[in-house]
Amino acid sequence: MTERSITHSTFTLEREYAAPVATVWEALTVQAVKAKWFGDVDNQPANWTIDFREGGREYSSGEFHGLISTFDAIYHDIVEHERFVLSYTMHFGDKKLSTSLQSTELEPSARGTRLLLTEHGAYFDGNDDGSSRERGYAELLEALAEVVEV
């Protein structure tokens, strides 16, 4: 029998980009642009859709290290060029890894754009503790820089 548990974790990442807010916003919200930096750009998920509107969903599912990885999100709040809030559940193979609430905030800065990403996660049954998710998002925010700072 599997031991059941929930580990809670919250992290906040801050990053400045030498790019206008509108450019960073587009890279975060338009699938064709997001595909240039999000995840494995050489191996996009077999099934990936983004319906970026309040109540809309983002869904991706594809093979990752021999198992199917699934990201299923709902957008709850969107203020164009300022913020968006989503909740999502991650599965890896047949294991539900986590459910999270994430907010992304953008504001003009002297360099261009300041991005603040905050995530509150519930990680299930010892499959994760949030530290790998924080590292993963930090790497993604670095990859975003390669697209918007051109």
PLY file of the C-alpha trace (Angstrom):
ply
format ascii 1.0
element vertex 150
property float x
property float y
property float z
element edge 149
property int vertex1
property int vertex2
end_header
0.00 0.00 0.00
1.28 3.48 -0.90
1.82 5.89 1.96
-0.16 9.07 1.31
1.24 12.49 2.11
1.18 16.12 1.00
4.21 18.39 1.10
3.51 22.11 0.76
5.99 24.48 -0.79
5.99 28.12 -1.83
8.65 29.84 -3.88
9.06 33.20 -5.58
11.41 33.87 -8.48
12.32 37.33 -9.71
14.00 38.05 -13.03
14.66 41.22 -15.02
14.75 41.20 -18.80
16.24 43.71 -21.21
13.00 43.74 -23.20
9.73 45.67 -23.11
6.80 44.31 -21.09
4.81 43.63 -24.28
7.61 41.40 -25.64
7.87 39.37 -22.43
4.07 39.12 -22.21
3.85 37.74 -25.74
6.56 35.16 -25.02
4.60 33.96 -21.98
1.14 33.88 -23.55
1.38 33.13 -27.29
1.97 29.44 -27.99
4.15 29.94 -31.10
6.50 32.22 -29.14
6.35 30.18 -25.92
7.40 27.09 -27.92
10.78 28.76 -28.53
11.77 28.65 -24.84
9.36 26.52 -22.78
10.43 22.97 -22.00
12.37 20.89 -24.50
12.28 23.12 -27.59
13.64 20.31 -29.77
10.97 17.86 -28.62
7.63 19.64 -28.15
4.77 17.75 -26.47
2.69 15.63 -28.81
-0.44 17.35 -27.52
-0.13 21.03 -26.55
-2.83 23.70 -26.60
-3.09 27.14 -25.02
-6.40 28.97 -24.70
-5.12 32.09 -22.96
-8.21 33.74 -21.49
-9.89 33.69 -18.10
-11.42 30.24 -17.79
-9.23 28.98 -20.64
-6.90 26.01 -20.37
-3.36 25.15 -21.19
-2.73 21.45 -21.67
0.37 19.57 -22.71
1.12 15.90 -22.74
4.14 14.15 -24.20
6.93 11.71 -23.57
9.61 12.77 -21.12
12.31 10.28 -20.00
10.23 7.37 -21.26
6.99 8.29 -19.46
4.10 10.58 -20.34
4.31 13.97 -18.63
1.05 15.94 -18.40
0.50 19.60 -17.49
-3.17 20.65 -17.14
-3.83 24.30 -16.24
-6.76 26.72 -15.92
-6.30 30.50 -16.20
-8.19 32.28 -13.41
-7.17 35.93 -13.69
-5.60 37.92 -16.54
-4.73 41.60 -16.61
-3.01 42.19 -19.95
0.67 43.13 -19.68
0.44 43.06 -15.86
-0.40 39.63 -14.44
-1.98 36.24 -14.86
-2.90 33.54 -12.36
-3.34 29.86 -13.12
-3.71 26.60 -11.30
-2.29 23.38 -12.67
-1.86 19.70 -12.00
1.20 17.72 -13.08
1.26 13.98 -13.78
4.30 11.89 -14.63
3.35 8.48 -15.91
0.54 7.23 -13.69
1.59 9.40 -10.71
-0.07 12.68 -9.84
2.89 14.81 -8.76
1.30 18.06 -7.68
-1.34 20.74 -7.88
-0.18 24.36 -7.80
-1.44 27.92 -7.85
0.92 30.19 -9.78
0.94 33.93 -10.41
3.13 35.79 -12.86
3.47 39.54 -12.54
5.18 41.93 -14.97
6.11 45.56 -14.51
8.34 48.03 -16.35
11.83 48.40 -14.90
14.91 50.45 -15.68
16.30 47.44 -17.59
13.01 46.68 -19.38
10.75 44.26 -17.53
10.69 42.86 -14.00
8.99 39.45 -13.76
7.85 37.99 -10.46
6.63 34.36 -10.44
5.13 32.95 -7.23
3.97 29.37 -6.84
2.15 27.64 -3.99
2.30 23.89 -4.48
0.90 20.74 -2.92
3.17 17.79 -3.78
1.67 14.34 -3.39
2.87 11.10 -1.86
6.60 11.89 -1.72
6.89 12.29 -5.50
8.34 15.82 -5.17
8.93 18.46 -2.52
8.88 21.62 -4.63
12.64 22.10 -4.86
12.91 20.53 -8.32
9.95 22.60 -9.52
11.63 25.80 -8.31
14.88 24.83 -10.09
12.94 23.96 -13.23
11.14 27.30 -13.34
14.40 29.17 -12.67
15.88 27.41 -15.72
12.79 28.24 -17.79
13.05 31.93 -16.88
16.67 31.87 -18.07
15.56 30.24 -21.34
12.93 32.97 -21.72
15.75 35.55 -21.64
17.32 33.96 -24.72
14.11 34.62 -26.66
13.13 38.09 -25.46
16.59 39.66 -25.12
17.56 39.66 -28.80
0 1
1 2
2 3
3 4
4 5
5 6
6 7
7 8
8 9
9 10
10 11
11 12
12 13
13 14
14 15
15 16
16 17
17 18
18 19
19 20
20 21
21 22
22 23
23 24
24 25
25 26
26 27
27 28
28 29
29 30
30 31
31 32
32 33
33 34
34 35
35 36
36 37
37 38
38 39
39 40
40 41
41 42
42 43
43 44
44 45
45 46
46 47
47 48
48 49
49 50
50 51
51 52
52 53
53 54
54 55
55 56
56 57
57 58
58 59
59 60
60 61
61 62
62 63
63 64
64 65
65 66
66 67
67 68
68 69
69 70
70 71
71 72
72 73
73 74
74 75
75 76
76 77
77 78
78 79
79 80
80 81
81 82
82 83
83 84
84 85
85 86
86 87
87 88
88 89
89 90
90 91
91 92
92 93
93 94
94 95
95 96
96 97
97 98
98 99
99 100
100 101
101 102
102 103
103 104
104 105
105 106
106 107
107 108
108 109
109 110
110 111
111 112
112 113
113 114
114 115
115 116
116 117
117 118
118 119
119 120
120 121
121 122
122 123
123 124
124 125
125 126
126 127
127 128
128 129
129 130
130 131
131 132
132 133
133 134
134 135
135 136
136 137
137 138
138 139
139 140
140 141
141 142
142 143
143 144
144 145
145 146
146 147
147 148
148 149
